[in-house]
Amino acid sequence: MTDFIIKNGALKKYRGKETKVVIPDSVKKIRRRAFIDCKSLKEITIPDSVTEIGRCAFICCKSLEKITIPDSVTEIGTCAFKCCESLKEITIPDSVKKIGGGTFWDCKSLEKITISLSVTEIGTCTFKDCESLKEVTISDSVTEIGDRVFWGCKSLEEITIPDSVKKIGEFAFFCCKSLEKITISSSVTEIGECAFIGCRSLKEITIPDSVKEIGGGAFSGCKSLEEITIPDSVTEIGEGAFSSCESLTSITIPSSVTEIYDGTFRGCESLTSITISDSVTEIYDETFIRCKSLKEITIPDSVIDIGERAFEGCESLEKITIPDSVTEIYDETFKGCESLKEIIIPDSVTDIGDKVFSGCEDLVIKASENSYAHKYAKEKKIKFEAV
C-alpha cells in the first residue's frame, strides 16, 4: 500500500513513518494537514511541481529538521509548519507571494530565516514563540508586519525594518526580551498597540518623522530604554505607551500632540524631566503615576483638564503650578507626593476632589485670599500662603 494518498495532483495524506520522505513529482498541491503529527519525519524533499503548501500541512512534525521549499511554490498556508520544534533554518524562495498567519508558530529551534523579495505581508503570528530565532532578514517588498508576528521571540537581538514597511502591527515584538536595537524605516506611519511591550533589553530606538501614531502600550515594560525622541509628525500617543519604562530619564512631547492619554508614563521611575508643549489640552488619568524621580514639571496654559491620580506617587515632585485654564483638580491627583512643598492654584479652580493631597505632609497651598483654594486649605488644615 502506498504511503501517499494523491487525488487530482493534490497530496491529501501521508500515512508512512519514514524519517526521510521524497514527495512524488505528480504532486502539485500539498493539502491541509497532509503530514499532521508525523513525529518520525526528519527531512522532506518537495518537488518543483508543487505550487501550494496548504494550511497546517506539516503541523506538529516535531522531529522535522530540514525542508527545502522549491521556487515553484507561490503560497504557504496558515500554520503550515506550526509546532515543528526541531526545524532550525528555512529560506522562503522568491516565488512565494503570501505567507499565511502562524506559519512557523512555536518552531522553538528555528534560528534563522530569510523572507523572499516577493512577500509583501508577514501575517499574524507568523513567528510567534520562535524562542531560538536570532536572525531575520526582511526584504524590501514587505509593506506590513502583522499583529503578533515576532511575539515571544526571546533570542532576537536586532532587527531592521526596511523602507517598504508602512505599519508595525499590534504586539508585533511582544516580549522579545533580548532585542536591544531596532531601526524603524522612514516609511512607517503607525506603530501598533503594544508593538514592543516587554522588550526589556531595548536600549535604543529611533522613531522616524513619518510616524503619526504610537499605539497604546507600544513601549510598555521596555525597562532598559533610557531616551526616546518623539518626532513632530506624531499626533497621538496611546494609553500606557511608555508605562514601566524604568530607565527612561527624559522625554519631550512635540507640539503636534494635543492629549496625553491614561497611564502614558505610568511607573517611569527614572523620569526626571519632561517637556509638555503648549498644544496639549488634556492630561488624562494616571499619566505620571509613580514617576518617583520627577522633581519638577511645567504644565502649559493650554491644559484645561488634569485627570485623576495623574501625579500620584511622584515622591520627588517638589513644586507645581496649576495653569489658569484648569477649573478642577480631580481625586487623588497628587496623592503620595511626599516631597511636594508648594503648589500654586489659580482662581479658575472651583473644585478640588477627594484625597488630592493625601500624604503631602509639608505642602503649602499658594493662592488668592478668599479663593476656592484658600477655603479648601482651611477646611483640610493645609498650610496656606496668599499670593
N, C-alpha and C positions, 0 to 999 in steps of 0.2 A: 504493500500500500504506500502510495506517495505521501511524503510529509507535507506537501503543498496542496492547498485547495485553491484552484485558479478557475475563474469564470470570466469569459469575455475580456481577457487581458488583465483582470483585477485579481491580485492575491488577497483572498478573503481570510485565510487562516493557515498558520504554520503549526503542525502538530508534532514535529520532531523534538529531540532532546540533544542535538549535536551542539558542540561548543563553537564550531565554525560553520557558517552557512553561506552558500552562494545562491542568490535568488536567480531563477531561470530567466533567460533573455526574452521569453514570451510575455513577461510581466510589464505592464505599462503603469499600473497604479497599485500602491500598497494600501489596502483598505484599513479602516479604523480597527484598532485592537488586533491586528493580524498576528502580532508577536507578543501579545499581552502576557506578562508573567512568565516569560521563557527564562527561568532562573539560571540555566546552564549556558546560555548563549554568551560567548565572549567576543566573537568577531563576526561581522557580516559584510558581504560584498553585494552592493546594489548595482545592477547593470545599467548601461546607458539608455536602455529602452524605457526606464521608469521616469515619469514626469511629475508624479504627485505622491507624497508621503502623507497618508491620511491621519485623521485625529486619533491620538493615543496609540499609534501604530506599534511603538516599542515600549509602551508604558510598563514600568516595573521589571525591565530586563536588568536585574540588579548586578549581573556579572559582566555586562557588555562594556568592553574596554576600547574597542576600536570600530569605527564606521567611516566609510568614505562615501560622501554624497556626490554623485556624478553631476556633470554640467547639464544634463538633460532635465533635472528636477527644477520645477518653477514654483512649487508651493509645498510648504511644510506645515502640516495641520496642527491645531491646538493640542498641546500636551503630548506631542509626538514622542518625545524622549523623557517624559516626566519620570522621576524616580529611577533613572539609570545611574545608580550610585557609584559605579566603577569607571564611568566614562570620563577621561582626563582631558581630551583635546578634540576639537572639531572645527572644520572650516566650512563655512557656508559658501557655496560657489556663486559666481556672478549671475548664473541663470535664475536663482531664486529671487522672486519679487515680493513674496509675502511669507513672514514667519508668524505663525499663529500664537496666541496667548498661551503662556505656561509651557512653551515647547521644551525648555530644559529645566523646568521647575524641580528642585530638590536633587539635581545632579551634584551630589556632595563632593565628588572628586574632580570635577571639571575645573581646570586651572587656566586654560587659555582658549579664547575664541576670536575668530576674525569674521566680521559681518561683511557680506559682499557689497559691491558697488550698486547693485540693482535694488537692494532692500530700501524702502522709503519709510517704513514704520516698524518700530520694535514694540510688539504687542504687550498687553497686560501680563505681568508675572513671568515674562519670558525666562529670566534667570533667577527667579525667586529662590532663596535659600541655597544658592550655589556657594557653599561655605568656603571652598578652596579657590574660587575664581580670583586670580591675581591680575590678569592682563586681558583687556578688552580693546579691540580696535573697532571703532565705529566709523563707517565710511561716510563720505560727503553726500551720499544720496539720502541719508536718513533725515526726515523732517520732524519727526516727533518721537520722543522717548515716553512710552506709555506709562500708565499707573503701575506701581509696584514692580517695575522691571528688574531692578537690582536689589530688591528687598532682602535683607539678611545676608548679603554677600560680604561677610565679615573679614575676608582676606584682601579685598580690593583696596589698594593703597592710593592709586592715582588714576584719573580719567580725564580725557579731553573731549569736550562736546564740540563737534565740528560746526562750521559756519552754516551748514544747511538746516540745523535743528532750530525750530521756532518755539517749541513747547517742551518743558520738562514736567511730566505728569505727577499726580499725587503719590506720595510715599515712594517715589522712584528709587531713592537711595536709602530707604529706611534701615537704620541700624547697620550701616556699613562702617563698622567700628574701627577699621584700620585706615579708612580714607582720610588722607592728610591734605591733599591738594586737589582742587578741581578748577579747570578752566572752562568758563562758560562763553560760548561764542557770541559775537555781536548781533547775531540774528535772532536770539532768544527773546521773546516778548513776555513770556509768562513762566513763572516758577510756581508749580502747583502746591497745594496744601501738603504740609508735612514732607516735602520733597527730600529734605536732608535730615529729618528728625532722627536724633540718636546717633549722629555721626560724631562720636565723642573725641576722635583724633583730629578732626578737621581744624587746621590752623589758619588756612589761607584760602580766601575765595574772592574773586573779583566779579562783581555784578556789572555787566555792560550797560551802556546808555540805552540799549534797545528795550530793556525790561520795563514793563509798565505795571506789572502786578506781582507782588510777593505774597503767596498764599498763606493762610493761617498755619502756624506751626512749622513753617518751611525750614527753619534752622533751630527748632526747639531741641534742647539737650546737646547742642554742639559745645561740649564743655571746654574744649581747647581753643575755641575761636576767640582771639584777642581783639581783633579790629575788623570793621567792615565799613565800606563806603556805599551808601545808598545813592544812586545817581538821580539827577533831576527828572529823568524820564518816568520814575516810579510815582504813580498816583494813589496806589493803595497798598497798605501793609496789613495783612490779615491778623486775626486774633492769635496771640501767643507766638507770633512769627519768630521771635528771638528769646522766648522764655527758657530759663535754666541754662543760658549761655554763661556759665560761671566765670569764665576768664575774660569776658568782654569788658573793656575798660572805658571805651568812649564810642559815641555814635552821633552822627548829625542827621536830623530829619530834614530832607530837602523841601523847598518851597512848593513843590508840586503836590505834597501830601496835605490833605485837609483834616483827616481824622486819624487818631491813634487808637486802635481797637483794643478790646478786652485782653488783658494779660500780655500785651506785646513784649514787655521786658520783665515779665514776672520771674523773680529769682535770679536776676543777673547780679550776683553777689559782689562782683568786682567793678561794676559800673560806677565810675567817679564823675564822669562828665557826659552831659547830653545837651545838644543844641536843638531846640524846637523852633522851627521857622514860624513867622507871623501869618502863615497861611492856614495853620492848624486851628480849627474851631472847636474841636471836642477831644477831650482825653477820657477814654472810656474806663469802665470798672477794672480795678486791679492792674492797671497799666504798668506801674512801677513797684508793685507789691514785693517786699523782701529784697529790694535793691540796697543791701546793707552798707555799701561803701559810698553811696550817693550823698555828697555833703551839701551841694547847692544846685538849684535848678531855677531857671528863669522861665516863667510861664508868660507867653506873649499876650498882648492886649486883644488879639484875635479870638482867644479861647473864651467860649461862653458857658462851657459845661465841663466840670471835673467829676468823674464817676466815683461810685462807692469804692472804698478801700484802695483808691488809686495809688496812695503812697504808704499804705500800711507796712509797718516793719522796716521802714527806711531808717535804720538805727543811727546812721551818721548824719542825717539831714539836720542842719543847724538853723537854717533861715529860709523863709519862703515868703514871697509877696503874691497875693491873690489879685489879679487884674480887675479893673473897673467893669469889665464886660461880664464877670461872673455874678450871678444873683443868688446862688445856693451852694452850700457845701454839704455834700451827701454823707451818709452814715459811714463812720469808721475810716474816713479819708486819710487821716494822719495817725491812726491808732498805732501805738507801739513805736513811735518816732522818739526814742529815748533822749536824743541829743537836741531835739528841737527847742530852741530857746526863744525864737522870735518869729511871729507871723503877722504880716500886715494885711488887714482885712478892710476893703473899701466900703463905702456907704451903700453901694449897689447890692451888697449881700443882705438879704432879708430873711434867710432861713439857714440854720445850721443843724444838721441831723444828729442822731444818737451816737455816742461814744466816739465822736470825731477826734478828740484829743486824748483819749484814754491811754495812760502810760506816759504822757508828756509832762513829767513832774516839774520841770524847770521852765515851762513855757510862759512867755509874756505875749499877750494879745495886744497889738497896736492898732488903734482905730480912732475914729472921731468920737468926741463926747456925745453921749445920748444916742449913739448909733445902735443898730441891732446887735452888732458885735460887742459893744460896751455892755449892753443889758445881758447878753449871753455870758460874758466873762463874770459878771456879778453873780448870776444865777448858779454857775458851775464852780464859783470860787477859784477862778483862774486869774493870775496877776494881769493887771491891765495898765496900759500907758497910752495917754491921749496923744494923737499926732495931728 
